[in-house]
Every structure is written in C-alpha cells, then in structure tokens.
Amino acid sequence: MSHAWWTDDDECLAPGRRRGQGSSGLNAAATGPEDVAVVATGSQPLSQVSESTRVPGIDRLRVALTAGVIATHAVITYTANGSWFYHEGHLPPAVETLAGIPLALGALFGMGTFFFLAGLFLPASIARHGTGALLRERGLRLGLPAAVFTLLVVPAVVWWVAVAESRRSSATAIWQEQLRELDAGPLWFVWVLLLFTAVAVPVLGHLRPATPQPLRLRLLVGCAALVAVTSFVLRIAFRIDSYQLGAAHLWQWGQCVGLFVLGLIAGRQGWRDAVPAKVRRACVATVTLGVVSIIGMLGFFADDLDPFGGGFGWQSAVVAVIEGVTSVSAAVLLATLFSDRPLGRTAATLAGSAYAAYLLQTPILVAVALALRPVPAPTTLKLAMLLPTAVILSFVSGAVLRRIPLLRRVLR
C-alpha cells in the first residue's frame, strides 16, 4: 500500500516500467500492505530512479510485519493484556510472561516501522502521480476500507461475540454505541496514515527535490529524541493502551509521527540502501540494549508495570527514551534486513496479499477463536492452533479477494 502496503501498482515500478513487465512472478498482481516498492539504489532519491528496480526485501519485511500483527492479536485473545474484540481465559503465568516480551517489543517499533515504510515511498508517489491524484487514490485505498470496517465490520464482530458468549445485546444497540466510539480496531493505523498523508503531501508537493545525502547518525539521534519527548508528553494525558475516539492510539503517535518523518527524509535523500557501517553498528547496539532493557523491566517490575504506562514519572520517561532510540534504530535495520533476491511465486503472492490480510485479520481471528471456544483444550494449545491458522487464512483470503476486479483497486 504505500502498514507501504502503502504504494500503488505503478509506485512499485520505476518510471518507464509499467504493469505486466515485472519479474519474479510478480507481474501486475503482485503486492500489498501496498505493492512491491521501488527505492533508489546507492544514494539516488526515490523520486529520481530511472530504471526498474524492485525491492523484494521490503516485500518480505511487510509480510513479516503483517504476520506479526496478526500473531499479536492471537496472543492477546488468551491474555489479560491488550485491547481486542474477544478474550478467552488466560495463558499460564510463565507462558503469558514469555508472550509479553514480543508483544512489548512489537509495541516499541512494530507500528513505527509501518509508518517509516509509508513515508519512505511517499516522495516517489508524489513525483509520479501529483498531489491531487495521489490524495484521491489514498482516499480510496485507505479511507474506504477504514470506513467500511468501522461502520460495518466492527459492529458485526462485536454482535457475533456477544451472541457466542450469550450476552443480551441487540445489534441496534451495538451499532449505536459504535457510532459514538468509532472503534476502528487495528485499522486505526489505516486512517491515521491517511491523515498523516493528507498533511504531508501538500507540503512535499511544494518542496524542491532533495540533494542525495548519506545517512548521518545525528539525524537518527534527533529523530529518537523527537519520539521520546513526544511520547512522554502524550502519555501524561493518554496512557499506554488507553482508548480514544476512533481507536486513535494517541499514546503511540510520538513513534508514528517520528518514524513517518524519518521515512520521508529517507525517501527524499535516498539513503535506504546506503546505511554507513558505523551507523548500522550503532543501531544494532541500540536495539540490543533496548531489547535487554525491556526484558529486564518486564521481569523486575512484573508485579507493578502500571507506572510505566504513562503519567509524569520516571518510569514513563524511561519507557519513552527506550522507545525513541529502539524504534528509530530498528526501523533503519529492518528496512535493510531481508534479502533482495527475487521473490518466488509463493513469496510474491504473500507480498501481494499483505494489505488484504491486515484488513481481514479481525473477522478471521475472531471466527477461528470462537470455533475453538467449545474445544476442551488448554489456552496454550488453543493459541498454538489459532495463531498459524489465522495467519494462513488471512493471507489466503486476501489473495482470493484480490482476484475480484472491483476489490483489486482497493486491495492491490
């Protein structure tokens, strides 16, 4: 797309290369959460690429991130932590503690990386389509799914769960409550990205092309500081996992804004493929320190993590600092982590279905979890069945829906 599911089909191709001319079995149907991305080689800005260059590594990263989001919601189904549409029982304490580690790490940099990728390809999109056409396209591909999901899918899922749990709640009452709260569930990312895009596109459209520049460590330090300070300030009023209208996740906007801006800078300056060794080593060290710090914090303060969720205290400040340095460093590393060797047929299909899988995960996860509800099995075993089943069904369903011409324009 351009969670750069976030680019359209033509954005996945360098100027002069059109649909149907792809390699690696991708052709016109390949991509998604937006399409196969094109980035600059060396230090050339994205908007100035003149020959066809696909970046399979970015596609692999999008698939991994999308699968990670689905897996996170599968884990939350059987834990007391996190907001989700259906909860059942509890995992054993030891399992829940272990499961909490990847959940915490994902919150540190997972969604921020989605925003980084979205920003990374936006300058090229503006250069290729113009501001007006790009905003109309984003309104269709981001705004329409968010609206349909919020107004129709969410109340249907909530009613479905209420019926399964034998709770007396009418469909009309559920829909009226949804109109008041506008809970977008995991699609908060989609409408927030649309908002960020609507703000960024007019500004970028008036800027002159950037001069290619190498990535400098001071840029990452500045971005990390922006994320840390903004996150701390926001969480004085909006604690971690608190609810706001539209499921806005305002407590996470420091990371989202900071990484989106970093992606825009990377896209304009073209340094995604030219991260200096010194900077890479610093990012590896920072991410390692952040991971160790979070694991230690979860272990040492397991009985009282509430102060770390927000407020004007040192605990919240520590979390904000760790989030700032870790999210920035992780985004830079992840953008170059996966191999750029050509995608095979299966990998190309997964990449093309990533956006649709993200959109479809909620009803699929809830459906599978409810199907497992009467099974007399421990929650650990149910999680072991739910997680891979939901991931597979989300991607397969996404691939099927993308074959429908009317939907492909939105889900491509």
ChimeraX attribute file (.defattr): number of C-alpha atoms within 10 A of each C-alpha:
attribute: neighborCount
match mode: 1-to-1
recipient: residues
	/A:1	31
	/A:2	30
	/A:3	28
	/A:4	29
	/A:5	32
	/A:6	32
	/A:7	30
	/A:8	27
	/A:9	22
	/A:10	20
	/A:11	28
	/A:12	31
	/A:13	25
	/A:14	23
	/A:15	19
	/A:16	10
	/A:17	16
	/A:18	16
	/A:19	14
	/A:20	12
	/A:21	12
	/A:22	19
	/A:23	13
	/A:24	15
	/A:25	18
	/A:26	24
	/A:27	15
	/A:28	17
	/A:29	22
	/A:30	29
	/A:31	35
	/A:32	36
	/A:33	32
	/A:34	31
	/A:35	33
	/A:36	37
	/A:37	30
	/A:38	26
	/A:39	30
	/A:40	28
	/A:41	17
	/A:42	14
	/A:43	20
	/A:44	24
	/A:45	25
	/A:46	27
	/A:47	25
	/A:48	18
	/A:49	19
	/A:50	14
	/A:51	14
	/A:52	17
	/A:53	19
	/A:54	23
	/A:55	22
	/A:56	23
	/A:57	21
	/A:58	25
	/A:59	32
	/A:60	23
	/A:61	21
	/A:62	31
	/A:63	25
	/A:64	15
	/A:65	21
	/A:66	30
	/A:67	22
	/A:68	18
	/A:69	20
	/A:70	25
	/A:71	21
	/A:72	20
	/A:73	24
	/A:74	30
	/A:75	24
	/A:76	25
	/A:77	27
	/A:78	21
	/A:79	23
	/A:80	15
	/A:81	15
	/A:82	15
	/A:83	17
	/A:84	15
	/A:85	16
	/A:86	22
	/A:87	20
	/A:88	14
	/A:89	11
	/A:90	17
	/A:91	22
	/A:92	13
	/A:93	10
	/A:94	9
	/A:95	12
	/A:96	18
	/A:97	17
	/A:98	13
	/A:99	16
	/A:100	19
	/A:101	17
	/A:102	15
	/A:103	21
	/A:104	16
	/A:105	17
	/A:106	18
	/A:107	18
	/A:108	26
	/A:109	24
	/A:110	22
	/A:111	22
	/A:112	26
	/A:113	30
	/A:114	28
	/A:115	30
	/A:116	30
	/A:117	31
	/A:118	29
	/A:119	29
	/A:120	33
	/A:121	27
	/A:122	28
	/A:123	27
	/A:124	27
	/A:125	23
	/A:126	20
	/A:127	18
	/A:128	17
	/A:129	14
	/A:130	15
	/A:131	20
	/A:132	12
	/A:133	13
	/A:134	21
	/A:135	18
	/A:136	13
	/A:137	17
	/A:138	22
	/A:139	19
	/A:140	14
	/A:141	26
	/A:142	25
	/A:143	20
	/A:144	15
	/A:145	18
	/A:146	25
	/A:147	16
	/A:148	12
	/A:149	22
	/A:150	22
	/A:151	17
	/A:152	13
	/A:153	18
	/A:154	22
	/A:155	23
	/A:156	17
	/A:157	19
	/A:158	20
	/A:159	21
	/A:160	18
	/A:161	18
	/A:162	17
	/A:163	14
	/A:164	12
	/A:165	12
	/A:166	9
	/A:167	10
	/A:168	9
	/A:169	12
	/A:170	11
	/A:171	16
	/A:172	11
	/A:173	12
	/A:174	17
	/A:175	19
	/A:176	13
	/A:177	13
	/A:178	19
	/A:179	14
	/A:180	10
	/A:181	15
	/A:182	22
	/A:183	22
	/A:184	23
	/A:185	19
	/A:186	21
	/A:187	23
	/A:188	19
	/A:189	21
	/A:190	23
	/A:191	21
	/A:192	23
	/A:193	25
	/A:194	20
	/A:195	15
	/A:196	18
	/A:197	20
	/A:198	17
	/A:199	11
	/A:200	18
	/A:201	19
	/A:202	15
	/A:203	11
	/A:204	17
	/A:205	15
	/A:206	9
	/A:207	8
	/A:208	8
	/A:209	15
	/A:210	14
	/A:211	12
	/A:212	17
	/A:213	16
	/A:214	18
	/A:215	20
	/A:216	13
	/A:217	16
	/A:218	10
	/A:219	12
	/A:220	20
	/A:221	15
	/A:222	16
	/A:223	22
	/A:224	27
	/A:225	19
	/A:226	19
	/A:227	27
	/A:228	24
	/A:229	15
	/A:230	20
	/A:231	30
	/A:232	29
	/A:233	18
	/A:234	18
	/A:235	24
	/A:236	16
	/A:237	14
	/A:238	20
	/A:239	22
	/A:240	22
	/A:241	16
	/A:242	17
	/A:243	16
	/A:244	14
	/A:245	13
	/A:246	19
	/A:247	20
	/A:248	21
	/A:249	19
	/A:250	22
	/A:251	25
	/A:252	24
	/A:253	19
	/A:254	25
	/A:255	32
	/A:256	28
	/A:257	22
	/A:258	25
	/A:259	33
	/A:260	26
	/A:261	20
	/A:262	25
	/A:263	26
	/A:264	23
	/A:265	22
	/A:266	29
	/A:267	28
	/A:268	29
	/A:269	24
	/A:270	28
	/A:271	24
	/A:272	25
	/A:273	17
	/A:274	16
	/A:275	19
	/A:276	13
	/A:277	9
	/A:278	10
	/A:279	18
	/A:280	15
	/A:281	14
	/A:282	13
	/A:283	23
	/A:284	16
	/A:285	13
	/A:286	19
	/A:287	23
	/A:288	14
	/A:289	14
	/A:290	24
	/A:291	19
	/A:292	12
	/A:293	15
	/A:294	18
	/A:295	17
	/A:296	13
	/A:297	15
	/A:298	18
	/A:299	14
	/A:300	11
	/A:301	12
	/A:302	11
	/A:303	8
	/A:304	9
	/A:305	13
	/A:306	14
	/A:307	14
	/A:308	21
	/A:309	21
	/A:310	26
	/A:311	20
	/A:312	14
	/A:313	13
	/A:314	13
	/A:315	16
	/A:316	23
	/A:317	21
	/A:318	15
	/A:319	21
	/A:320	28
	/A:321	20
	/A:322	22
	/A:323	29
	/A:324	31
	/A:325	26
	/A:326	24
	/A:327	34
	/A:328	29
	/A:329	28
	/A:330	22
	/A:331	25
	/A:332	24
	/A:333	20
	/A:334	13
	/A:335	20
	/A:336	17
	/A:337	14
	/A:338	16
	/A:339	14
	/A:340	14
	/A:341	11
	/A:342	16
	/A:343	22
	/A:344	14
	/A:345	13
	/A:346	11
	/A:347	20
	/A:348	24
	/A:349	21
	/A:350	26
	/A:351	32
	/A:352	32
	/A:353	32
	/A:354	34
	/A:355	31
	/A:356	31
	/A:357	31
	/A:358	26
	/A:359	21
	/A:360	20
	/A:361	26
	/A:362	25
	/A:363	19
	/A:364	22
	/A:365	25
	/A:366	24
	/A:367	18
	/A:368	18
	/A:369	24
	/A:370	19
	/A:371	12
	/A:372	16
	/A:373	15
	/A:374	8
	/A:375	10
	/A:376	9
	/A:377	10
	/A:378	12
	/A:379	22
	/A:380	16
	/A:381	11
	/A:382	19
	/A:383	20
	/A:384	12
	/A:385	15
	/A:386	25
	/A:387	22
	/A:388	15
	/A:389	16
	/A:390	27
	/A:391	22
	/A:392	16
	/A:393	17
	/A:394	27
	/A:395	26
	/A:396	17
	/A:397	16
	/A:398	26
	/A:399	26
	/A:400	12
	/A:401	18
	/A:402	22
	/A:403	13
	/A:404	11
	/A:405	10
	/A:406	10
	/A:407	13
	/A:408	16
	/A:409	14
	/A:410	22
	/A:411	31
	/A:412	31
